């Protein structure tokens, strides 16, 4: 219990929907700022930092709770829409900050955006897979393979670019 009486809770959040949305807004605001600060002060291998940041967020209980709310709210379009809007408000600025960090590291904007999107899709997919097969060693190996694929792609497709260093 949060130490708040039912009456006080109902005064501030008259409906369950308003309480859920306010809670998620608070959580998403916090993680958005942490991720944006990371992206704006990145050093070293930018993709390594992106993967770390994405894993920290998408593997968090906060994200899994948001997914659970979205899935359970399928019969309540209003709350589903609000949660999806909150998610976009929280993550799109983070993605923009990471894309800018990649551009600052020397990648063309289009390639930076595509590699970032692929990386985030891979991390989110790994989260779903983890629900029935939690194998951290395999996941670490797969992310290392993805890092190597990124390095090879950059070397082959971005003239004059220096691929991120291997992190073995």
Secondary structure, 3 states (H helix, E strand, C coil): CCCCCHHHHHHHCCCHHHHHHHHHHHHHHHHHHHHHHHHHCCCCCHHHHHHHHHHHHHCCHHHHHHHHHHHHHHHCHHHHHHHHHHHHHHHHHHHHHHHHHHHHCCCCHHHHHHHHHHHHHHHHHHHHHHCCCCCHHHHHHHHHHHHHHHHHHHHHHCCCCCCCCCCC
